[in-house]
Amino acid sequence: MPSKARPKKTGPGPQAEGAAERPQMKDKPGFSARKVAADILGNVVHKRRPLDGELDANSGHSGFRELAANDKSLVRAILGACLRHRGELNELLDRLLDRRIPEKTGRVTDILHVAMAQMLYLDIPDRAAVSLAVDHASIDRRAVPYKGLVNGVLRRLGREREDVTGDLDANRLNTPEWLFDSWAAAYGEETALAIAAAHQNEAALDLTVKEDPAGWAERLGGIVVGAGSVRLHRKGAVDALEGFAEGAWWVQDAAASMPARLLGSLEGKRAADLCAAPGGKTAQLAAAGARVTAVDISKSRLKRVSENLSRLGLEAEVIASDLREWEPASPFDAILLDAPCSATGTIRRHPDVPWIKQAYDVGVLSEVQSVLLRRVAGWLQPGGTLVYCTCSMERAEGEDQISAFLADQPGFELVPVQPEEVGGLEAVITPEGYLRTLPCHSATTDGGETGLDGFFAARIRRL
Ligand SMILES: C[S@@+](CC[C@H](N)C(=O)[O-])C[C@H]1O[C@@H](n2cnc3c(N)ncnc32)[C@H](O)[C@@H]1O
């Protein structure tokens, strides 16, 4: 039984010499997937690299890109479990060890987390998880002195799992303190706990359809949620689903589809989608009949806007530019500003967010949001409408932005959101008339379906 995090004095042993052993180990079934999972976990939690980037098919982690499709799915599942349960895994290690593993051996913790996640949250036999973790520790220069400890801790977890896991407070442990405090201050402690609980599960697949949500829900075996989105509870490739190739719908969380709907009828109007990539909202504006100008600073992300529009048979003028410098030739009837934000509303889909973002980021981003909002509001026609939104649950990126804007910009007024504009979901409208969705909110009026990304949106009219 391991009692200390101190390595044995013995040398690393023949396996740790590395190069000669590596090809053999690599061939062991399941080994590469576990190694890649631990590598990527380290990149996310120690280097704060976004998980999506690590898993990108073209530019992601090279080891991940080389894996077979079933191993890629396994890596995704392991990382999802490691990140959703990160606080619990850390607490368990504290319970199983007498002293912490030194920081500089972060790799040991990553290897342990990958194995523990398999043992506790995935349907993988303990024996396989333990043995592959020990194999990994054996060939890793920084981890090899701890390979005995890896073996001992994991075996003990296997033997004592009921005892050591029984009283874990998952909701609190898996939420960094600064985030929990921020949500408790904004929405109350009970709601903060409900938000944290919602983050323990993956979100459903939501689609925005060009038309006929009820018909598409029936065809695809889903239900209509939110303000007319189609929700499917299924995993697997979306491009194999009916309607994908013909461009009948696109993937977009039910809450993410609400801000663009607040612009109302857009037929023939000039609309700007500012901070547009990857383009879910651009597609909504174009499908609503607007002449759309889509602007984003990121050329690579804008490529996806163009690809999506072409699959959907929709059109927009797509411009790569920094909104702090770009100027439109003439004013717009409608503007959607989906400002860059901390993305804390998307944790169900991006479980890395709590571990790569910090309170500091919210401060920096809220300054950018304030600058962008004031600048782009000036591009609105008199009588025109602007919707400001963020996929954040932090008030500094939502409510506080709009109250400060309205206080110092007398030429604009708030146009409150009405329940019928958001599928009758009264709970997602604040007393001021803002849209404020949370992951614990119901997505249908009968309360039968829960779960929305955390979004803020406010509608403003230029007087
Ligand atoms: C929340 S995402 C937009 C999501 C998009 N509206 C959608 O629905 O698919 C924010 C976007 O803001 C862009 N961005 C950040 N700073 C910007 C700036 N100064 N000028 C233009 N775009 C910017 C980022 O590249 C990113 O694509």
The ligand as an SDF file (V2000), in Angstrom:
LIG
                    3D

 27 29  0  0  0  0  0  0  0  0999 V2000
  -17.9800   33.5560  -29.0840 C   0  0  0  0  0  0  0  0  0  0  0  0
  -17.0060   33.4060  -30.4970 S   0  0  0  0  0  0  0  0  0  0  0  0
  -18.2030   33.6940  -31.7620 C   0  0  0  0  0  0  0  0  0  0  0  0
  -19.1450   32.5450  -32.0620 C   0  0  0  0  0  0  0  0  0  0  0  0
  -20.0050   32.8070  -33.2840 C   0  0  0  0  0  0  0  0  0  0  0  0
  -20.7310   34.0430  -33.2020 N   0  0  0  0  0  0  0  0  0  0  0  0
  -21.0020   31.6950  -33.5630 C   0  0  0  0  0  0  0  0  0  0  0  0
  -22.1480   31.7980  -33.1910 O   0  0  0  0  0  0  0  0  0  0  0  0
  -20.6060   30.7020  -34.1740 O   0  0  0  0  0  0  0  0  0  0  0  0
  -16.1010   34.9170  -30.4510 C   0  0  0  0  0  0  0  0  0  0  0  0
  -15.3530   35.2460  -31.7140 C   0  0  0  0  0  0  0  0  0  0  0  0
  -14.8100   36.5560  -31.5450 O   0  0  0  0  0  0  0  0  0  0  0  0
  -13.6870   36.6730  -32.3880 C   0  0  0  0  0  0  0  0  0  0  0  0
  -12.9530   37.8890  -31.9980 N   0  0  0  0  0  0  0  0  0  0  0  0
  -12.2770   38.1100  -30.8460 C   0  0  0  0  0  0  0  0  0  0  0  0
  -11.7630   39.3590  -30.8250 N   0  0  0  0  0  0  0  0  0  0  0  0
  -12.1370   39.9450  -31.9920 C   0  0  0  0  0  0  0  0  0  0  0  0
  -11.8970   41.2490  -32.5740 C   0  0  0  0  0  0  0  0  0  0  0  0
  -11.1820   42.1650  -31.9290 N   0  0  0  0  0  0  0  0  0  0  0  0
  -12.3990   41.4860  -33.7920 N   0  0  0  0  0  0  0  0  0  0  0  0
  -13.1220   40.5450  -34.4490 C   0  0  0  0  0  0  0  0  0  0  0  0
  -13.3660   39.3250  -33.9610 N   0  0  0  0  0  0  0  0  0  0  0  0
  -12.8930   39.0250  -32.7490 C   0  0  0  0  0  0  0  0  0  0  0  0
  -12.9780   35.3440  -32.1690 C   0  0  0  0  0  0  0  0  0  0  0  0
  -12.1210   35.0360  -33.2390 O   0  0  0  0  0  0  0  0  0  0  0  0
  -14.1590   34.3720  -32.0630 C   0  0  0  0  0  0  0  0  0  0  0  0
  -14.3920   33.7200  -33.2760 O   0  0  0  0  0  0  0  0  0  0  0  0
  1  2  1  0
  2  3  1  0
  2 10  1  0
  3  4  1  0
  4  5  1  0
  5  6  1  0
  5  7  1  0
  7  8  2  0
  7  9  1  0
 10 11  1  0
 11 12  1  0
 11 26  1  0
 12 13  1  0
 13 14  1  0
 13 24  1  0
 14 15  1  0
 14 23  1  0
 15 16  2  0
 16 17  1  0
 17 18  1  0
 17 23  2  0
 18 19  1  0
 18 20  2  0
 20 21  1  0
 21 22  2  0
 22 23  1  0
 24 25  1  0
 24 26  1  0
 26 27  1  0
M  CHG  2   2   1   9  -1
M  END
$$$$
